[in-house]
Amino acid sequence: MNNADLMTWLQSLEYLPEQLRDFHDQKDFFKSMHILYQHGEGAEDKPNWRDGQIYTIDWFLWFMASRGYTLQKSRKKIDFADWPNYREIESKELAALNQPQGE
């Protein structure tokens, strides 16, 4: 792949949703997803948040973008779930841990 325009576009990360263009935001997103969907029984058999981030952002989405595909928000008139907020989830979990037993 030697198309300079394509490489510039890929390096700009413009093929990702704005919320995923920053590495730290990516990290928070994948931690949120991990907490929301991979805790509990069998969690040790599932990929950790770091492996999921690396594969999804660095490999899968880059591969798809290099072939002209991008993520976009659906225009369907459906009540979709909110974007996960790791800091909020983490705060709630920490607050729950700090609750005295029996309350």
DSSP file (Angstrom, degrees, kcal/mol; ACC not computed):
  #  RESIDUE AA STRUCTURE BP1 BP2  ACC     N-H-->O    O-->H-N    N-H-->O    O-->H-N    TCO  KAPPA ALPHA  PHI   PSI    X-CA   Y-CA   Z-CA
    1    1 A M              0   0    0      0, 0.0    65,-0.0     0, 0.0     0, 0.0   0.000 360.0 360.0 360.0 109.0    0.0    0.0    0.0
    2    2 A N        +     0   0    0      4,-0.0     2,-0.8     5,-0.0     3,-0.1   0.135 360.0 130.2-123.6  20.2    1.8    3.1   -1.2
    3    3 A N     >  -     0   0    0      1,-0.2     4,-2.3     2,-0.1     5,-0.2  -0.676  43.6-158.9 -77.2 111.2   -1.0    5.6   -1.6
    4    4 A A  H  > S+     0   0    0     -2,-0.8     4,-2.4     1,-0.2     5,-0.2   0.872  89.8  52.5 -62.2 -39.5    0.2    8.7    0.3
    5    5 A D  H  > S+     0   0    0      1,-0.2     4,-2.2     2,-0.2    -1,-0.2   0.912 110.4  48.4 -63.3 -41.8   -3.3   10.1    0.7
    6    6 A L  H  > S+     0   0    0      2,-0.2     4,-2.7     1,-0.2    -2,-0.2   0.928 112.1  48.2 -64.2 -45.4   -4.5    6.9    2.2
    7    7 A M  H  X S+     0   0    0     -4,-2.3     4,-2.5     2,-0.2    -2,-0.2   0.895 111.2  50.5 -64.3 -40.0   -1.6    6.7    4.6
    8    8 A T  H  X S+     0   0    0     -4,-2.4     4,-1.3     2,-0.2    -1,-0.2   0.921 112.4  47.6 -62.2 -43.7   -2.0   10.3    5.7
    9    9 A W  H  X>S+     0   0    0     -4,-2.2     5,-0.9     2,-0.2     4,-0.6   0.918 112.1  49.0 -64.5 -44.4   -5.7    9.6    6.3
   10   10 A L  H ><5S+     0   0    0     -4,-2.7     3,-1.1     1,-0.2    -2,-0.2   0.915 110.8  50.2 -62.0 -42.8   -5.1    6.4    8.2
   11   11 A Q  H 3<5S+     0   0    0     -4,-2.5    -1,-0.2     1,-0.2    -2,-0.2   0.757 103.4  60.3 -68.4 -23.6   -2.4    8.2   10.4
   12   12 A S  H 3<5S-     0   0    0     -4,-1.3    -1,-0.2    -3,-0.3    -2,-0.2   0.675  99.3-138.4 -75.0 -17.0   -4.9   11.0   11.2
   13   13 A L  T X<5 +     0   0    0     -3,-1.1     3,-1.9    -4,-0.6    -3,-0.1   0.629  58.5 138.6  65.9  16.5   -7.3    8.5   12.7
   14   14 A E  T 3 < +     0   0    0     -5,-0.9    -4,-0.1     1,-0.3    -1,-0.1   0.648  59.2  70.1 -66.5 -13.2  -10.2   10.2   11.1
   15   15 A Y  T 3  S+     0   0    0     -6,-0.4    56,-1.0    -5,-0.2    -1,-0.3   0.610  89.8  77.5 -78.0 -10.7  -11.7    6.8   10.2
   16   16 A L  S <  S-     0   0    0     -3,-1.9     5,-0.1    54,-0.1    54,-0.0  -0.668  98.2 -94.7 -94.8 152.6  -12.4    6.4   13.9
   17   17 A P    >   -     0   0    0      0, 0.0     3,-2.6     0, 0.0     4,-0.3  -0.356  42.8-109.4 -57.9 148.4  -15.3    8.0   15.8
   18   18 A E  G >  S+     0   0    0      1,-0.3     3,-1.2     2,-0.2     4,-0.4   0.823 117.8  61.5 -52.4 -35.1  -14.1   11.2   17.5
   19   19 A Q  G 3  S+     0   0    0      1,-0.2    -1,-0.3     2,-0.1    10,-0.2   0.632 106.9  45.9 -69.2 -12.7  -14.4    9.5   20.9
   20   20 A L  G <  S+     0   0    0     -3,-2.6    -1,-0.2     1,-0.1    -2,-0.2   0.295  84.9  89.4-112.8   9.0  -11.8    6.9   19.9
   21   21 A R  S <  S+     0   0    0     -3,-1.2     2,-0.4    -4,-0.3    -2,-0.1   0.758  76.4  70.8 -80.5 -23.0   -9.1    9.0   18.3
   22   22 A D  S  > S-     0   0    0     -4,-0.4     4,-2.4     1,-0.1     5,-0.2  -0.801  79.3-136.8 -96.2 134.7   -7.2    9.7   21.5
   23   23 A F  H  > S+     0   0    0     -2,-0.4     4,-2.4     1,-0.2     5,-0.1   0.882 104.8  50.7 -56.3 -42.6   -5.3    6.7   23.0
   24   24 A H  H  > S+     0   0    0      1,-0.2     4,-2.2     2,-0.2    -1,-0.2   0.873 110.1  49.6 -67.0 -37.0   -6.4    7.6   26.5
   25   25 A D  H  > S+     0   0    0      2,-0.2     4,-2.4     1,-0.2    -1,-0.2   0.883 109.8  52.2 -66.9 -38.2  -10.0    7.8   25.5
   26   26 A Q  H  X S+     0   0    0     -4,-2.4     4,-2.7     2,-0.2     5,-0.2   0.932 108.6  51.0 -60.2 -45.4   -9.6    4.4   23.7
   27   27 A K  H  X S+     0   0    0     -4,-2.4     4,-2.2     1,-0.2    -2,-0.2   0.927 111.2  46.9 -59.5 -47.3   -8.2    3.0   26.9
   28   28 A D  H  X S+     0   0    0     -4,-2.2     4,-2.4     1,-0.2    -1,-0.2   0.900 111.7  52.1 -62.0 -41.3  -11.2    4.3   29.0
   29   29 A F  H  X S+     0   0    0     -4,-2.4     4,-2.5     1,-0.2    -2,-0.2   0.938 111.8  44.4 -61.8 -47.7  -13.6    3.0   26.4
   30   30 A F  H  X S+     0   0    0     -4,-2.7     4,-2.1     1,-0.2    -1,-0.2   0.832 112.0  52.6 -71.0 -31.0  -12.2   -0.6   26.4
   31   31 A K  H  X S+     0   0    0     -4,-2.2     4,-2.5    -5,-0.2    -1,-0.2   0.919 110.8  49.0 -65.3 -42.4  -12.0   -0.6   30.2
   32   32 A S  H  X S+     0   0    0     -4,-2.4     4,-2.8     1,-0.2    -2,-0.2   0.937 111.4  48.4 -60.4 -47.8  -15.7    0.4   30.3
   33   33 A M  H  X S+     0   0    0     -4,-2.5     4,-2.1     1,-0.2     5,-0.3   0.898 111.6  50.6 -61.5 -40.4  -16.6   -2.3   27.9
   34   34 A H  H  X S+     0   0    0     -4,-2.1     4,-2.4     2,-0.2     5,-0.3   0.928 112.4  45.7 -63.4 -46.1  -14.7   -4.9   29.8
   35   35 A I  H  < S+     0   0    0     -4,-2.5     4,-0.5     1,-0.2    -2,-0.2   0.914 116.1  46.2 -63.9 -42.9  -16.3   -3.9   33.1
   36   36 A L  H  < S+     0   0    0     -4,-2.8    -1,-0.2    -5,-0.2    -2,-0.2   0.834 130.1  16.6 -70.8 -33.1  -19.8   -3.9   31.6
   37   37 A Y  H  < S+     0   0    0     -4,-2.1    -2,-0.2    -5,-0.2    -3,-0.2   0.537 121.5  48.7-123.1  -8.1  -19.6   -7.1   29.7
   38   38 A Q  S  < S+     0   0    0     -4,-2.4     8,-0.2    -5,-0.3    -3,-0.2   0.342  77.3 105.6-123.7   9.8  -16.8   -9.3   30.8
   39   39 A H        +     0   0    0     -4,-0.5     2,-0.2    -5,-0.3    -4,-0.0  -0.466  64.5  32.7 -80.1 160.6  -16.9   -9.5   34.6
   40   40 A G  S >  S+     0   0    0     -2,-0.1     3,-1.9     2,-0.0     4,-0.2  -0.498 101.5   8.4  98.7-163.1  -18.2  -12.6   36.3
   41   41 A E  T 3  S+     0   0    0      1,-0.3     0, 0.0    -2,-0.2     0, 0.0  -0.267 128.4  14.6 -60.8 134.0  -18.0  -16.3   35.6
   42   42 A G  T >  S+     0   0    0      1,-0.0     3,-1.7     4,-0.0     4,-0.4   0.480  82.7 129.4  82.7   3.3  -15.8  -17.2   32.7
   43   43 A A  G X   +     0   0    0     -3,-1.9     3,-1.4     1,-0.3    -2,-0.1   0.823  64.8  64.0 -60.9 -30.9  -14.1  -13.8   32.5
   44   44 A E  G 3  S+     0   0    0      1,-0.3    -1,-0.3    -4,-0.2     4,-0.1   0.720  99.3  54.7 -67.4 -18.2  -10.7  -15.5   32.5
   45   45 A D  G <  S+     0   0    0     -3,-1.7    -1,-0.3     2,-0.1    -2,-0.2   0.545  96.8  80.7 -89.0  -8.3  -11.5  -17.1   29.1
   46   46 A K  S <  S-     0   0    0     -3,-1.4    -8,-0.0    -4,-0.4     2,-0.0  -0.627  93.6 -93.3 -97.5 156.1  -12.4  -13.7   27.5
   47   47 A P        -     0   0    0      0, 0.0    -1,-0.1     0, 0.0    -2,-0.1  -0.371  42.9-117.8 -64.5 145.8   -9.8  -11.2   26.1
   48   48 A N     >  -     0   0    0      1,-0.1     4,-2.2    -4,-0.1     5,-0.2  -0.330  30.7-100.4 -77.3 169.6   -8.8   -8.5   28.6
   49   49 A W  H  > S+     0   0    0      1,-0.2     4,-2.3     2,-0.2     5,-0.2   0.858 121.0  53.8 -61.6 -36.1   -9.5   -4.9   27.8
   50   50 A R  H  > S+     0   0    0      2,-0.2     4,-2.5     1,-0.2    -1,-0.2   0.923 109.6  46.0 -66.8 -45.3   -5.9   -4.2   26.6
   51   51 A D  H  > S+     0   0    0      1,-0.2     4,-2.6     2,-0.2     5,-0.3   0.894 112.7  51.9 -64.3 -39.1   -5.9   -7.1   24.1
   52   52 A G  H  X S+     0   0    0     -4,-2.2     4,-2.5     2,-0.2     5,-0.3   0.905 110.8  47.8 -62.8 -41.6   -9.4   -6.0   22.9
   53   53 A Q  H  X>S+     0   0    0     -4,-2.3     4,-2.6    -5,-0.2     5,-0.8   0.944 113.0  47.2 -64.4 -48.3   -8.2   -2.4   22.3
   54   54 A I  I  X>S+     0   0    0     -4,-2.5     4,-1.1     1,-0.2     5,-0.7   0.942 116.7  42.8 -61.3 -48.7   -5.0   -3.4   20.5
   55   55 A Y  I  X>S+     0   0    0     -4,-2.6     5,-3.1    -5,-0.2     4,-1.0   0.942 120.1  41.6 -64.8 -46.3   -6.8   -5.9   18.2
   56   56 A T  I  <>S+     0   0    0     -4,-2.5     5,-3.1    -5,-0.3     6,-0.3   0.963 126.9  27.4 -68.2 -53.4   -9.8   -3.6   17.5
   57   57 A I  I  <>S+     0   0    0     -4,-2.6     5,-0.6    -5,-0.3    -3,-0.2   0.956 128.3  38.2 -76.3 -51.6   -8.1   -0.3   17.0
   58   58 A D  I  <<S+     0   0    0     -4,-1.1    -3,-0.2    -5,-0.8    -1,-0.2   0.731 134.0  12.6 -78.0 -22.2   -4.7   -1.2   15.8
   59   59 A W  I  X<S+     0   0    0     -4,-1.0     4,-2.7    -5,-0.7     5,-0.2   0.755 125.0  38.8-117.7 -65.3   -5.6   -4.1   13.6
   60   60 A F  I  ><S+     0   0    0     -5,-3.1     4,-2.6     1,-0.2     5,-0.2   0.953 121.1  38.4 -63.0 -55.3   -9.3   -4.6   12.7
   61   61 A L  I  ><S+     0   0    0     -5,-3.1     4,-2.7    -6,-0.2    -1,-0.2   0.862 117.7  50.9 -67.9 -34.4  -10.5   -1.0   12.3
   62   62 A W  H  ><S+     0   0    0     -5,-0.6     4,-2.3    -6,-0.3    -1,-0.2   0.931 111.3  48.9 -64.7 -44.5   -7.2    0.0   10.6
   63   63 A F  H  < S+     0   0    0     -4,-2.7     4,-0.5     2,-0.2    -2,-0.2   0.930 114.3  45.3 -58.8 -47.3   -7.5   -2.9    8.2
   64   64 A M  H ><>S+     0   0    0     -4,-2.6     5,-2.4     1,-0.2     3,-1.2   0.915 112.4  51.0 -64.8 -42.7  -11.1   -2.0    7.4
   65   65 A A  H ><5S+     0   0    0     -4,-2.7     3,-2.0     1,-0.3    -1,-0.2   0.877 102.7  59.5 -63.5 -36.9  -10.4    1.7    7.0
   66   66 A S  T 3<5S+     0   0    0     -4,-2.3    -1,-0.3     1,-0.3    -2,-0.2   0.653 107.3  48.6 -67.3 -12.0   -7.5    0.9    4.6
   67   67 A R  T < 5S-     0   0    0     -3,-1.2    -1,-0.3    -4,-0.5    -2,-0.2   0.237 129.8 -94.3-109.4   9.8  -10.2   -0.8    2.4
   68   68 A G  T < 5S+     0   0    0     -3,-2.0     2,-0.4     1,-0.3    -3,-0.2   0.524  83.6 125.5  96.5   6.7  -12.6    2.1    2.6
   69   69 A Y      < +     0   0    0     -5,-2.4     2,-0.3    -6,-0.1    -1,-0.3  -0.807  31.4 177.4-102.0 140.9  -14.8    1.1    5.5
   70   70 A T        -     0   0    0     -2,-0.4     2,-0.3    -5,-0.0   -54,-0.1  -0.941  32.3-107.0-134.9 159.0  -15.5    3.3    8.5
   71   71 A L        +     0   0    0    -56,-1.0     2,-0.3    -2,-0.3   -10,-0.0  -0.637  42.2 172.5 -78.5 141.8  -17.5    3.2   11.7
   72   72 A Q        -     0   0    0     -2,-0.3     2,-0.2   -55,-0.1     3,-0.1  -0.991  37.7-100.2-148.6 150.5  -20.5    5.4   11.7
   73   73 A K        -     0   0    0     -2,-0.3     2,-0.0     1,-0.1     0, 0.0  -0.477  46.5-110.4 -69.2 136.4  -23.4    5.9   14.0
   74   74 A S        -     0   0    0     -2,-0.2    -1,-0.1     1,-0.1     0, 0.0  -0.330  12.9-148.4 -66.4 147.4  -26.6    4.2   12.8
   75   75 A R        +     0   0    0      2,-0.1    -1,-0.1    -3,-0.1    -2,-0.0   0.331  56.7 126.7 -97.2   5.5  -29.4    6.4   11.6
   76   76 A K  S    S-     0   0    0      1,-0.1     2,-1.7     3,-0.0    -2,-0.0  -0.324  70.6-120.0 -62.0 145.4  -32.0    3.8   12.7
   77   77 A K        +     0   0    0      2,-0.1     2,-0.3     3,-0.0    -1,-0.1  -0.559  69.9 125.7 -88.3  72.4  -34.7    5.2   15.0
   78   78 A I  S    S-     0   0    0     -2,-1.7     2,-1.3     0, 0.0    -2,-0.0  -0.946  70.9-110.2-129.0 147.3  -33.9    2.9   17.9
   79   79 A D        -     0   0    0     -2,-0.3     2,-0.1     0, 0.0    -2,-0.1  -0.686  45.6-166.8 -78.8  97.5  -33.0    3.7   21.5
   80   80 A F        -     0   0    0     -2,-1.3     2,-0.0     1,-0.1    -3,-0.0  -0.452  25.7 -96.8 -82.9 157.5  -29.3    2.8   21.6
   81   81 A A        -     0   0    0     -2,-0.1    -1,-0.1     1,-0.1     2,-0.0  -0.364  46.4-101.8 -67.3 153.2  -27.3    2.4   24.7
   82   82 A D        -     0   0    0      1,-0.1    -1,-0.1    -2,-0.0     3,-0.0  -0.323  43.2 -88.4 -72.0 159.9  -25.2    5.4   25.8
   83   83 A W        -     0   0    0      1,-0.1    -1,-0.1    -2,-0.0     2,-0.0  -0.548  54.6-108.2 -65.4 127.1  -21.4    5.5   25.2
   84   84 A P        -     0   0    0      0, 0.0     2,-0.6     0, 0.0   -52,-0.1  -0.337  26.3-152.0 -65.1 140.5  -19.8    3.8   28.2
   85   85 A N     >  -     0   0    0      1,-0.2     4,-2.4   -53,-0.1     3,-0.3  -0.900   6.5-167.6-116.6 101.2  -18.0    6.2   30.6
   86   86 A Y  H  > S+     0   0    0     -2,-0.6     4,-3.2     1,-0.2     5,-0.2   0.884  86.1  53.8 -57.2 -44.4  -15.2    4.4   32.4
   87   87 A R  H  > S+     0   0    0      1,-0.2     4,-2.0     2,-0.2    -1,-0.2   0.891 111.4  46.1 -60.7 -39.7  -14.6    7.1   34.9
   88   88 A E  H  > S+     0   0    0     -3,-0.3     4,-2.1     2,-0.2    -1,-0.2   0.916 114.5  47.0 -68.8 -43.7  -18.2    7.1   36.0
   89   89 A I  H  X S+     0   0    0     -4,-2.4     4,-2.3     1,-0.2    -2,-0.2   0.924 112.5  50.1 -63.2 -44.9  -18.3    3.3   36.1
   90   90 A E  H  X S+     0   0    0     -4,-3.2     4,-2.5    -5,-0.2    -1,-0.2   0.900 109.5  51.4 -61.3 -42.0  -15.1    3.1   38.1
   91   91 A S  H  X S+     0   0    0     -4,-2.0     4,-2.4    -5,-0.2    -1,-0.2   0.909 110.4  48.6 -62.4 -43.1  -16.4    5.7   40.6
   92   92 A K  H  X S+     0   0    0     -4,-2.1     4,-2.2     2,-0.2    -1,-0.2   0.904 112.0  49.0 -64.5 -41.3  -19.6    3.7   41.1
   93   93 A E  H  X S+     0   0    0     -4,-2.3     4,-1.9     2,-0.2    -2,-0.2   0.913 112.4  47.6 -65.0 -42.2  -17.7    0.5   41.7
   94   94 A L  H  X S+     0   0    0     -4,-2.5     4,-1.5     1,-0.2    -2,-0.2   0.897 110.7  51.8 -66.2 -39.3  -15.3    2.2   44.2
   95   95 A A  H  < S+     0   0    0     -4,-2.4     4,-0.5     1,-0.2    -1,-0.2   0.904 108.9  51.0 -63.0 -40.4  -18.3    3.7   46.0
   96   96 A A  H >< S+     0   0    0     -4,-2.2     3,-0.9     1,-0.2    -1,-0.2   0.875 108.5  51.8 -65.2 -36.9  -19.9    0.3   46.3
   97   97 A L  H 3< S+     0   0    0     -4,-1.9    -1,-0.2     1,-0.2    -2,-0.2   0.812 107.6  52.8 -68.0 -29.3  -16.7   -1.2   47.7
   98   98 A N  T 3< S+     0   0    0     -4,-1.5    -1,-0.2    -5,-0.1    -2,-0.2   0.486  82.4 110.8 -87.2  -2.9  -16.5    1.5   50.3
   99   99 A Q  S <  S-     0   0    0     -3,-0.9     3,-0.1    -4,-0.5     4,-0.0  -0.552  77.6-112.1 -71.6 132.8  -20.1    0.9   51.6
  100  100 A P    >   -     0   0    0      0, 0.0     3,-1.3     0, 0.0    -1,-0.1  -0.347  42.4 -93.2 -61.4 145.8  -20.1   -0.6   55.1
  101  101 A Q  T 3  S+     0   0    0      1,-0.2    -3,-0.0     2,-0.1     0, 0.0  -0.303 108.5  29.5 -59.6 141.0  -21.4   -4.2   55.2
  102  102 A G  T 3         0   0    0     -3,-0.1    -1,-0.2     1,-0.0    -3,-0.0   0.471 360.0 360.0  89.6   2.9  -25.1   -4.6   55.8
  103  103 A E    <         0   0    0     -3,-1.3    -2,-0.1    -4,-0.0    -1,-0.0   0.431 360.0 360.0-104.0 360.0  -26.3   -1.3   54.3
